[in-house]
Amino acid sequence: MILVQNLLPRLSGNKILMTCLCCCLLMLMSCDSLKKVPTDNQQNTDNSEDLGEIQGGKVYNPETGKYEKPGDRGSQVDTVKWTDTPMEEKPPITSDGKLPDGTTTKPGMDPGQTLDMYDVAVCLPFLGNRFKEYENEINSKSMLAINFYSGVKMAFDDLSSRGVRLNVNVLDTEASDAKMNSLLQSSELFEAEIIIGPVTTNNLKKTAAFAKKNKKVLISPLNPNNKITSGNPYFVQTNPSLVSHCEAITKHALDNHPASDIVLVVRDKSAEKNRLKYFQEAQKTYKGSDSVDRLKEFVIRDNSSDLSEVDLMPLIKQNKTTVFVVPSWSNENFIYALMRKISLVKGPNEVIVYGMPQWREYTRIDFDYFERLNLHISSNTDYDIYDEPVKNFRQRYFDRFGMPPAEDAIIGYDLMMYFGEMVSKHGTSFTQKIDGESANLLHSSLDFQPVQNTINIENLDAVDFYENKMVNILKFEDYHFQSAN
């Protein structure tokens, strides 16, 4: 069975956090509490002129009996963050990484052993320190951790029924460097065989170094940054990186169209222009030849709100299909202006636009543009709320929490079920088997592969970490996103 020390994180008697999470579970009854606020990456960072009211169409949802914006086929997805700004600006505090008795590993711990019961530490930014007890309000940034952990908690119960015995400690990182340093000196982490989380890049780097030194499996469930660690076979990244998204888009486009019909479109900004190499390198790798022609690149230098100086007409293939790949997401106004421009110049010719997963979060663009331009996006999820297994999970979640699950909850459930069964089957050395154990889960399939960013001359088989490379391609058709794989 699963021994949960406390449903609430143990934080040295932090009663505020316990009160916070108790209230969180109560407030999950309110749909408003699940609404996500825009992250820094979603803001308009270019100070470009507002295009005015851009309304998306609404369609009938037979499940709710209401007309709704068809943003996705389930609950709202969190924005993928491929750059990370620390949530707290505090100087790092170093730790010697030792328990009070001076040891650095769990007594008697043998990496790779099979145990009757495994200690698991779940480290997430619940932000209990920001809870306003007398205002009955949850910090909006807490919802990511709350939703994810609610799915994890359901998985704990299901694993218990299958005989998987886990001793679980839930810890609040507070998205703080100082707090994470403190947790890395706690017995909960030193005694854990498996650590899940944290989320922010700084905290994750610290924990990855700790896991590498002490030979503990560290599962990064949400952060897609592929620069966290190196030479660390204990580190497992479940959220595909930006490079993996670019590779998946390139492969899908080349599977369906000749390279001569594909155009990469970016703004004249260093961050976006740097992404072009991911697509060019992916084409070389996929086609297996250095002599293959480069994909055409088109850099937009016009900063006007309607891109009035941009001439896309020469890019349109007459009586053929033109494929535009747009690896941009931080400015919804720019995406709207570009799609409107493409729609105006394409005439009767077929056009396909490949965008990024963050586009599912856009709320101001008329969905007619998505439909007219055959929008495709990359995504780490691909599920239909009407599939029977998904329906069953959603019903069980509703029965327990009084509302449908956010997508983070489905992901949390899937990942905990997968890793719980992996450790039960292979013991603490399951990372050595992970690249041969694919899985078809509720939210997506998983495809873990070893990543070797650095070459170790002494050990050519050395692994920097393991990354889930499964990226789905969704298409917008009949006014909703559906699988294009």
N, C-alpha and C positions, 0 to 999 in steps of 0.2 A: 504494500500500500504506500501511498505518498504521505509523508509526514511533513505537513506545512507548519513550521514553527509559529508563524503568525501570518494571517492573511494580510496584515499591514506590515510595512517595513519596520525592522528593528533598528532604531537609530538612537541608541543610548537614552532611551526613555523620552523620546520626542513626542510629547502628547499632542502637540499641534498637528503633526503629520497624521497621527492616528485619527484625530478629529476630522482632518481634511479628507482623508480617503473614505471615512464613513459617510461624510456628506457627499462625496463624489458619487458613491454608489446610489445614494438617494436621488441625487440630481441627474443621474443617467435616465431617470424617468422623463426628463424634459428634453425634447428634441433640440431646443435652443442651445442646450449645454454642449451639443456635439458640433455646432457650427465652427468651422475653422477660420481663423483670421489669416489674412495674407502674410506671408513671411517676407523677409528682406529681399529674397530673390524674386518675389512676385511684384515688387513695387516698380513703378516706372522710374528708372534711374537716369533717364536721359533728359528729363525736363522738357520733353517734346510737347507740342501743343495738343490739347485734348481734341479728339475727333468728334466729340459730342456724344449723344446717346446712341449706343449700339445695342440693339435689342436682339436677343436670341429667341428662336421660335420655341414653342411649347408643344408637347405631344401628349396624348392620352396614355396614362399608366394604368393598365387594368388591375394592378395589384393594389393601388391606393384609391382608384376611382377618381383621380384628379388629373388635370393637365399640368405637366411639369417640364422643366428644362431637362432634355435628355443627356445630361452630362456623362453618365455612365450607366452600367447595368446593375449596379449595386449601390453601396454607400459611397460617399465622396472619398476620393483618394487623396492622400497627402502629397504635397508637392515634393518632387525629387530634388534633393539638395546636393548638387555636385560641387559647390563651394560652401565652406562652412565658416560662419562668424561666431566665435564663442559667445554664449548667452551671458556670460559674466566676464568682465574684464578685471581679473585679479592676478597678481604675480604668482607664479608657481611656487609651491612649497615642496621641497625635496623630502624624500623618505628613505630610510636605510633599508626598508623592505624586510624588517625582522619582527618576529613575535617577541613578546616580553622575555621569553627564555632564551632568545638569541637565535632560534632556529629559523630557517627560511622556507621550509616546506612542511607539509602536513606530516606528523610523525607516522612512520611506517608506510608512507605513500610510495607506491611503485607505479610510475606512469605506464599505462598499457594493461593494468590488471583488471580483472572482472570482479565486481563487488556485489554483495547482497543488496546494498543500498548506496546511492550516490548523493553526495552533497552538491546542491545547485544554488548558486547565488544569482539573483535577478537584479541588475542594477539599471534603473531607469530614472529619468528626470520627472518625478511626480511633482516637484516644486512645492512640497508641503510647507516650506518656509515662507511661501508667498500667499498662503491661504488666509483669507480674511474671515476669521471665525464668525464675527458678528454681522457680516454683510451677506452671509449665505451665498457666497459666490466663488466658483472655482476659476482659477487662473486659466485662461484659454489655452496657454501653452502646456498645461498639464494634461490636456485631453489625449495627446499622442500616447503618453505612457499609460494613462488609465484605460484607453481603448485596447492597446496592445496587451496589457496585462490581463484584462478581462478575458481575452481569448486564450492566453497562456493558462489562466486558472481553470478554464474549462478543459483544456488538454490535460492538466494535472489529474483531474478527476477521471478522465477516460483512460489515461495511462495506468492509474491505480487499479481500475477494473480489469486491466490486462496483466496485472501482476508486476508492473514496473514500479520499483520502490525508490522514491526520491525524497530527500530531506531538503526542503526549500527554504531559503532566506530571501526576503524581498527588501531591497535597500534603495533609498532615495538619494540619487547623486546630486540633486538640486541644480544640475547643469553647472556645477561650480568646480573649479580646479582645486580649491582648498578642501572642499568636501570630499572630492574623489581621492585626494591624497590621504585624508583621514581614513576613508574606507579601505584603502590599500594596506593599511596597517591593522585592520580588524581581523579577528579570528574567523569571521564568516567567509572572507575571501581566501585566507590562508588554508582553511579546511575544505574549501570547495574543490571538487574535481572539474566542474563545469561552471563557467561564468557566462551569463547572457547579458549583453549590453556592455558598456553604456552607449549613449547616442552621439553626443557632441565629439568633434574630432579631437580636441585636446584631451578630454577624458579617456577617449578610446585609445589614443597613443600611449598614455600612461599605463592603462590596463593591459595593453598588448605587451609592453615591456615587462610588466609584472608576470603575465602569463608565460611569456617566453622563458624568463629566468626560473620560474618555479614549475614549468612543464605542466601547465593547466590548459585545458581546452577553453578557448575564448570564442564565443559566437557573437559576431556583430550583426544584429538583426535588422538594422534600419539604415545605418550610415553607408553610402555607396562609394566613399573615398577609397581609392586603391593605392594610396600613398601612406597608409597607416603604419605598416611594419615591413620588415624584410627578414629573411632567414628564420621565419617563424612558422613551422609546420603545425603549430597548435592554434593558429588563427584562422577562423572560418568566416568569410564575408558572404552573407546571404543576399544582399541587395546589389544587383549588377551595377558595375561602374559605368561612367559616361562612355568610356572606350567600348565597352560591351554593347551599349545601346547603338553607338555609331556603326559597329561591326554588323549588328543585326539588321539595321536599316539598309546598309550597303548590300548585304547578301540578299535580302528580300527584293531590293530594287533590281539587282543584276540578274536574279532568277527570272524576272518577268520582263526586263527591258534591256536593250543593248546599252553599253556604256556611253555611246555617242548621243543618246537621248536624255542623259541625266545631267542636271545642272545643280551644283552646290551654291546656295545663296546665303550670304552672311552680310552683316553690317560692317562698316569700316571701324571695327573695334578689335583690339588685340586679342581679347578673350575669345571672340567668335572666330576670328581668322585662325587662331591656333587650333581650333577644332577641325579645320579642313584636313589636316594631316591624318587624323584618325580615319577619315573616309578614304583618302588616297592609299594609305597603308593597308586598309582592309581590302581594297580592291586588288592590290598586288598579291596579298596573301591568299585571297579567295580564288583568284585566277591562276595563281602559281607561276607568275612570270613577271620579271622586272621590265620587260619590254612592252607591257600592255599600256595603252594610252591612258593618260591621266584623265580623271573626271573633270569636266568643265567647271570653272569657278567664276562666280559673279559677285563682286563686292559692291555693296550699296553705300555710297558716300553722301547721299541726299538725306538731310535731317529734317526735311519739311514733314508736316503732319500727313500729307497725302501723297508723298513721294512723287511730286509733280515733275521732277527732273529725271526720273528713272525711266528708261526706255527698255521695256521687256520684249518688244515685238521681235527683235532679231533672234531671240532665244526660242520662240515658238516654232515647233516643227509642223510644217504644213502637211495636212492629211496624215499625220502621224501623232503619236503620243509623246508629250513632253513631260519629263519627270523633274520636279523641283524638290530638292532636299534642303530643308531650312533648319539648321541646328541652333535655333535662337528661342529664348523663352522669357527673358526678363521684362519685355515690354509688349504688353498685349496690343497697345495702339499700333506699334510697328507691324505686328503680325496681321492685324485687321487691314491696315493700309496696303500691305503687300498682297494679301489675298484678294482684296477688291481690285487692285491693279491687274493681277493675273486674270481675274474674271473678265475684266474689260477688254483685254488684248487677245485673249485666246480665240475669240470668234467661235467657229464651229469645231475647232480642233480639240482633241482630247487632252486633258491635263490631269496629272496626279501630283499631289503635294504630300511629302513626308515631313511630319513635324515631330515634336518632342512630347514626352509624357505629360509635361506641365500644361499642355494645351487643353487637356481635359478639364482643367480648373477654370478656364476662361469663361466669363459670364456675360461679356458685352458683345461678342461677335455673333452676328446673325448666323444661325446654323445652316442657312441656305448656302453660304459660302463653303462650309465643310462638305455639304452634299454635292454641290456643283463642281468642286475641284477634287473630288474623290480623295478626301483627306485620309492619310494613314499616319499612325503614330506608334512609337515604341512604348512598351509597358512591361513592368515586372509582374503584372497580373493579367489573367485571361480567364474569366469565369462568367457564367450566366446565372442570375438569381433564380431562374426557372429550372435549372438542372436539379435533379432529385437530391443528390448529396448536399448541395448548397442550400436547398430549401429546408432540408432536415436540420442542418446546423443553425440556420437563421431562426427556425421555430424554437429550437432548444435554447438558443441565446435569448430570444424574446421571452420565453417562459421564465428564464432566470433573472433577466435584468429589466424586463418591461419595455424593451424597444429593440428595433432591428440592429444588428451589429454594424459598426463602422468597418471599413475595409481593413484598418489596422488590426481589428479584433480577429478577423478571419486569418490574416497573415500570422498573427501571434499564435493562434490555435494550430495552424498548419506546421509552423516551424517547431513548436514544442513537441507535437506529436512525432514529427520526423526525427528530431534529435533524441527524444526519449526512447524511441524504438531502436535507434542506432546504438546508443550506449548500452541498452539492454542486450543487444545482439552481439556487439563487438567489444564491449568494455570501454575503458578510457582511451584506447588506441583507435577509436572509430574514425578519426581523421585520416588514418592510413588507408581506410576502405572507402572513404567518402566519394572519391572520383569514379568508383564503380557501382555506386548505389543511387541511381536516379529515382525520382518519385513523382507520381502524379497526385497532386494535392488539390484542395478545394480552390485555392486562388491561382494556382499555376503548377507547372512542372518545375523540378529542380534539376540542375545539371552542374554539379561542382567539378571544377577542373583546377589542377595545380597551376599556380602562377609563378613564373621565374623571371622576374624583372632584372635580377643580377646574376652573373655567372660565377659560380664557385668552382675554381680550378681544381680544388682538392676533392670536390664532390659535385659532379655534373648533374646528379639527380636531386640536388638540394632544392627544397621548395620554399619560396618566400611566404606564401600563404595559399589558402584555397578560396576560390571565388565561384559563386553561382553565376554561370554564364547564360542562363535561360532568360532571354528577352523575347517577349511576344510582340507581334505586329498586329495592331487593331486597325480596322477600317471603319469609317463613318458611312453607314449605308442605311437607308430607310430611317434616317434621323436618330440613329443610336450607334454606339461603338460596338463592333462585333469582331470575332476572330478573323484575321486574314492569313493565318499561318497555313 
